[in-house]
Amino acid sequence: MTAVRRAAVLGSPIAHSLSPVLHRAAYAAMGLADWRYDRFEVDEEALPRFLDGLDPAEWAGLSLTMPLKRAVIPLLDGVSDTAASVEAVNTVVLGPDGRRSGDNTDIPGMLAALRERGVTTVASAAILGAGATASSALAALARICTGEVTAYVRGPARAAEMREWGTRLGVTVRTADWADAAKALDEPLVVATTPAGAADHLATAVPDHPGTLFDVLYHPWPTPLATAWTDRAAPVVSGLDLLVHQAVLQVEQHTGRGGVPLAAMRAAGEAALGGH
């Protein structure tokens, strides 16, 4: 009998996570009947004990969501340059010798999701918000944006933080007040990283011929901003697109296999969100 191989997503709260749906769909399509993927409610305090309890003969890897992406770093044996650049790990690979390696698939996932919509380079861009996702967006933009990125934020502390991330990541960041966020919509690429509802008021300000919108939300979907973009026949990248692309990379790392079925994972995610 083949030994079961395990992976899981950890975080707090975790009940809403779509990761089990996506990873299980991948396993099914790849014929990995001996693989299972679960979710566990784990906070920062419980993380060391949880990791220490994993049998490396059984466990292949983990997906991490908030609030664990930074808390896990001291508990790892090594992290990739990508993860180190934003001080955030969302993927852990557990070696048979017990070694724990951390990576960040959010950044290449963003790039892959944009590439799928034909966006491989932009002259300038705007980011709405200044949280953890915004720093990952900056890291992605550092690779495709040839000019300035304007971050629309609330307050001087957030503004200073975004400028500091820009310096670290090698991208020119200009900050602007959230009250002027409607100006962001004129950029060729707009990345909305704000919580649900925060950018809804901007839907009425979308220009007649906007560029590309990358809205990292996936539920509820579509957002008013995404709907306004779609009404103008302009390209939209969704949070589900990001989630699927970063999950493809996680499955590759956890299983050591290529040919991960993007379409099957996206279909499973859409079904789970009521997309059918």
PyMOL commands that set and color helices and strands:
alter all, ss='L'
color gray80, all
select helices_A, chain A and resi 19-30+47-52+68-71+73-75+81-86+106-116+132-144+156-169+178-186+200-205+224-231+239-255+262-272
alter helices_A, ss='H'
color red, helices_A
select strands_A, chain A and resi 5-11+35-41+59-64+78-79+91-94+100-103+125-128+149-153+173-177+189-192+212-215+236-237
alter strands_A, ss='S'
color yellow, strands_A
deselect
rebuild
show_as cartoon
